[in-house]
Amino acid sequence: MQSSLPFAGTPNAIVRKLAAFARQGLKEPALLETYASLGARPVGSSPEEFAAYTRSEEQKWAKLIELAKVPKQ
């Protein structure tokens, strides 16, 4: 998974503007072709959707790491 993230503490209005700009870019055929050639599937989710996805991934992988007894670093 690849994403673009603003710095922590970036004002919400700027985060929203950046997200809208990124979603607009995902409508460009040349960019979509480039992603497809790399085997990527762009999503273009909202900041809230991405945060929810990130939380769910953290929970999923934390369980696996715990079960595998991987030491914390």
Backbone bond lengths (Angstrom), bond angles and torsions (degrees), N, CA, C in turn:
res aa  C-N    CA-C-N  psi(-1)  N-CA   C-N-CA  omega(-1)  CA-C   N-CA-C  phi
1 M - - - 1.434 - - 1.517 108.94 -
2 Q 1.284 115.74 135.84 1.456 121.98 178.74 1.519 107.59 -125.21
3 S 1.299 115.62 141.22 1.452 119.24 178.77 1.511 109.84 -150.35
4 S 1.308 114.64 165.52 1.460 121.62 174.29 1.517 106.76 -113.72
5 L 1.315 115.75 125.37 1.458 120.12 -177.27 1.519 110.82 -124.93
6 P 1.327 117.19 134.47 1.462 119.24 173.20 1.524 109.78 -75.99
7 F 1.303 116.48 166.23 1.462 120.74 177.40 1.523 110.50 -63.68
8 A 1.324 115.96 150.07 1.469 120.72 175.15 1.522 108.15 -57.34
9 G 1.314 115.90 139.46 1.458 120.90 178.54 1.524 114.01 88.33
10 T 1.337 116.91 0.28 1.463 119.16 177.16 1.526 108.40 -64.12
11 P 1.322 117.97 132.36 1.470 120.16 -179.44 1.532 111.78 -55.61
12 N 1.332 115.36 142.10 1.459 122.00 -177.06 1.525 112.06 -55.63
13 A 1.311 118.17 -38.33 1.467 120.74 -179.27 1.533 110.81 -61.60
14 I 1.309 117.04 -37.68 1.468 120.90 178.97 1.521 109.89 -72.88
15 V 1.338 117.57 -40.85 1.468 121.20 177.06 1.521 109.73 -57.87
16 R 1.310 116.68 -44.80 1.475 120.92 -179.79 1.528 111.55 -64.53
17 K 1.320 116.33 -40.46 1.462 120.18 179.60 1.532 110.33 -65.40
18 L 1.329 117.22 -43.17 1.457 121.04 177.42 1.529 111.50 -62.65
19 A 1.337 116.33 -41.67 1.470 120.54 179.81 1.531 110.64 -64.44
20 A 1.322 116.74 -41.69 1.468 120.26 178.95 1.527 110.60 -64.22
21 F 1.322 116.52 -40.97 1.458 121.44 178.37 1.529 110.17 -62.76
22 A 1.329 116.82 -43.39 1.465 121.18 179.54 1.527 110.75 -64.02
23 R 1.329 117.30 -43.63 1.472 120.05 178.67 1.526 111.10 -62.55
24 Q 1.323 116.30 -37.64 1.465 120.01 178.35 1.526 109.92 -63.13
25 G 1.331 116.21 -41.42 1.464 120.18 178.81 1.513 112.82 -62.11
26 L 1.322 116.43 -30.34 1.470 120.31 -179.76 1.524 112.91 -72.35
27 K 1.320 116.82 -2.10 1.464 120.60 175.51 1.530 111.35 -92.16
28 E 1.334 116.74 -6.26 1.463 121.06 -177.76 1.531 109.96 -79.82
29 P 1.335 116.99 121.09 1.468 120.32 -178.36 1.530 113.76 -55.20
30 A 1.322 118.04 -40.98 1.470 120.29 -178.33 1.528 110.74 -63.21
31 L 1.306 116.73 -40.28 1.460 120.11 179.00 1.526 110.47 -67.34
32 L 1.328 116.63 -42.47 1.464 120.11 178.16 1.523 111.55 -62.33
33 E 1.329 116.67 -38.31 1.472 120.52 177.42 1.523 110.60 -64.25
34 T 1.329 116.25 -41.48 1.460 119.82 179.16 1.522 110.57 -62.66
35 Y 1.325 116.56 -47.01 1.464 119.82 177.49 1.527 110.83 -58.47
36 A 1.326 116.74 -45.58 1.463 120.52 -178.86 1.524 110.83 -61.67
37 S 1.323 117.76 -39.50 1.463 120.44 -179.74 1.527 111.79 -66.00
38 L 1.321 116.56 -21.71 1.462 121.93 178.25 1.527 111.95 -94.78
39 G 1.333 116.08 0.02 1.453 120.17 -179.13 1.517 113.12 78.88
40 A 1.323 116.67 17.44 1.462 121.29 -178.73 1.525 110.45 -95.63
41 R 1.306 114.98 151.09 1.461 121.41 178.13 1.530 107.56 -124.95
42 P 1.334 117.88 97.45 1.456 119.62 -178.87 1.527 111.58 -65.37
43 V 1.340 115.43 143.91 1.457 120.60 -177.06 1.524 111.29 -108.14
44 G 1.312 117.41 -50.15 1.458 120.18 -179.41 1.512 112.89 72.62
45 S 1.326 116.92 42.50 1.464 120.97 -178.44 1.530 111.33 -78.43
46 S 1.302 114.93 166.58 1.464 120.93 176.34 1.527 108.87 -76.90
47 P 1.327 117.94 163.26 1.459 119.78 176.43 1.533 112.38 -56.48
48 E 1.323 117.23 -37.31 1.470 120.49 179.78 1.528 111.59 -68.94
49 E 1.322 116.27 -41.29 1.465 120.11 177.98 1.527 110.86 -64.10
50 F 1.318 116.21 -40.73 1.459 119.68 179.17 1.524 110.85 -66.17
51 A 1.323 117.23 -39.88 1.472 120.49 178.43 1.527 110.37 -62.74
52 A 1.324 116.98 -42.34 1.464 120.74 178.86 1.528 110.57 -64.27
53 Y 1.316 116.71 -42.14 1.464 120.72 178.36 1.527 110.25 -62.36
54 T 1.320 116.58 -44.97 1.462 121.02 -179.51 1.522 110.99 -60.92
55 R 1.332 116.80 -43.68 1.477 120.20 177.98 1.523 111.02 -61.10
56 S 1.318 116.91 -43.56 1.470 119.40 -178.70 1.528 110.82 -65.98
57 E 1.320 117.72 -37.84 1.468 120.57 177.34 1.523 111.08 -66.30
58 E 1.322 117.06 -41.17 1.471 120.23 178.00 1.525 110.47 -60.15
59 Q 1.322 116.87 -43.50 1.461 120.66 179.76 1.524 111.09 -65.17
60 K 1.316 116.51 -44.33 1.467 120.98 -179.07 1.525 110.71 -61.03
61 W 1.313 117.08 -49.79 1.458 120.57 -176.85 1.515 112.08 -71.88
62 A 1.309 118.03 -30.50 1.471 120.63 177.30 1.525 109.87 -62.46
63 K 1.336 116.58 -40.28 1.469 120.58 178.51 1.529 110.62 -63.65
64 L 1.314 116.45 -44.54 1.457 120.70 -179.82 1.533 110.76 -64.10
65 I 1.302 116.48 -43.40 1.470 120.73 179.49 1.524 110.24 -62.37
66 E 1.314 115.93 -40.95 1.474 119.94 178.50 1.530 110.47 -64.57
67 L 1.325 117.42 -46.11 1.459 121.33 179.67 1.524 112.09 -62.68
68 A 1.326 116.43 -36.47 1.467 120.82 -179.85 1.522 112.12 -81.81
69 K 1.325 116.12 -4.38 1.463 121.91 -179.95 1.537 112.84 55.69
70 V 1.321 114.30 41.51 1.459 119.86 176.22 1.520 107.56 -74.26
71 P 1.344 117.84 126.50 1.469 119.39 -178.62 1.521 111.93 -67.86
72 K 1.324 115.93 144.18 1.460 120.31 176.20 1.504 109.05 -70.36
73 Q 1.305 115.11 143.18 1.462 120.11 -179.65 1.505 110.44 -113.33
